[in-house]
Amino acid sequence: MSPQRFKKSLSLICVAALVLTLGAGCNRKKEEDAAPAEVEKIVLPVRGAVAVTRDIVQTLNFSGNIDAFRRAAIAPAVMGSRVLRIHAEEGQAVQEGQLLVRLEDFQLRQSEAQLKQLEADYKRMESLHSRGSVTQQQYEQMKSGYSAAQAGYELLKNSVELRAPFAGTIIGKYVNEGEVYTGAPGVDGISGVLAIAQLGRMKIEVMVPEQNFVHLRPGQIANVRVDAFPDTVFEGRIFTVNPALNRMSRTSRVAIEIKNDRQLLKPGMFAKVEIITNSLKNVLAVPATAIVMRDGQAHVFTVENNTAPFVTTPALVAVRTGLVTDKDAQILDGISEGTVVLTDNNVSLSNSTGIRVMSIAK
């Protein structure tokens, strides 16, 4: 075969192959255009709850450290004395007036000697004054010096024997026998030889922001929880609300008293406090997460079935709410008791959204 005939045959073969390829492509396109498009329908899993009549409460939550309602540091009025004997140990219960600490009386004896000398001088001055032998100014100066010496003596006398100011429990010991009391604070910041507290009543002080403290008043109930007793709720009550705000933090100090008859709570424990600011009895309510806002109006999504799981589409229903807390929302109008409302994955729903209700809380 000549080269020219070979080239002509090769060209014909290429053209035929191209025609076959284009024809196959067109046929596939026609088949694809003819096949209907399959769209996967999305079913959104949600959860629901039943609207029921119950009590709802509005609360504010804080945290703080527990302390004894009444406590005191046992310390001498004058520093520099040596501690001779400590008559109580940590954890020991003591009575009011009980001797707790005895310090050396060197300064007391020195003061007593000076007081006796001043007393003798004062009596002589008083005799001379009565005869007009000394001026009124000299007499007054001697009298003032004698009175000051008496006060100093009494101060040192009370610093030699330290007694319990009230009945309580020793909760701290900061100086050992034989050491000199210098007034330096102990590991917990208390300056003293011993610390005493009444453990039957405890307190918590919390700092409350200005937008919340206006809702608080003495007598309100506070539920207190600590990690040491996770299943126990200790009941407390507000006993003081500081009417002035801190200018830097814009907060007010609120003190809560807690009964501690079993003495389970200890000073220094960290606690969470829930203060009840409002409560309603026997009102129709749903979980607060069931409320969705549409055009400034409160709505809920409802479903007809109440036995989960099932697939359906929800209905958007406008409602009128009353008290709304972090947990619950009071329903004044729009739905009735027993209505099933959706409580999660409900923000972006519509009436045509396919949903699978996984569970219903009752």
HELIX and SHEET records of a PDB file:
HELIX    1   1 PRO A    3  ALA A   34  1                                  32    
HELIX    2   2 PHE A  106  SER A  130  1                                  25    
HELIX    3   3 GLN A  136  VAL A  160  1                                  25    
HELIX    4   4 GLU A  210  PHE A  213  1                                   4    
HELIX    5   5 ALA A  288  ALA A  290  5                                   3    
SHEET    1   A 6 VAL A 292  ARG A 294  0                                        
SHEET    2   A 6 GLN A 297  VAL A 303 -1                                        
SHEET    3   A 6 VAL A 340  ASP A 344 -1                                        
SHEET    4   A 6 LEU A  44  VAL A  50 -1                                        
SHEET    5   A 6 ILE A 355  ALA A 361  1                                        
SHEET    6   A 6 PHE A 310  THR A 312 -1                                        
SHEET    1   B 8 ALA A  93  VAL A  94  0                                        
SHEET    2   B 8 GLY A 168  LYS A 173 -1                                        
SHEET    3   B 8 LEU A 194  PRO A 209 -1                                        
SHEET    4   B 8 VAL A  52  ILE A  74 -1                                        
SHEET    5   B 8 PHE A 270  PRO A 287 -1                                        
SHEET    6   B 8 ILE A 221  VAL A 226 -1                                        
SHEET    7   B 8 PHE A 229  VAL A 241 -1                                        
SHEET    8   B 8 THR A 251  LYS A 259 -1                                        
SHEET    1   C 7 ALA A  93  VAL A  94  0                                        
SHEET    2   C 7 GLY A 168  LYS A 173 -1                                        
SHEET    3   C 7 LEU A 194  PRO A 209 -1                                        
SHEET    4   C 7 VAL A  52  ILE A  74 -1                                        
SHEET    5   C 7 PHE A 270  PRO A 287 -1                                        
SHEET    6   C 7 ASP A 328  ASP A 333 -1                                        
SHEET    7   C 7 ARG A 320  VAL A 324 -1                                        
SHEET    1   D 3 VAL A  83  ILE A  86  0                                        
SHEET    2   D 3 LEU A  99  LEU A 103 -1                                        
SHEET    3   D 3 GLU A 161  ARG A 163 -1                                        
SHEET    1   E 3 VAL A 292  ARG A 294  0                                        
SHEET    2   E 3 GLN A 297  VAL A 303 -1                                        
SHEET    3   E 3 ALA A 315  ALA A 318 -1                                        
END                                                                             
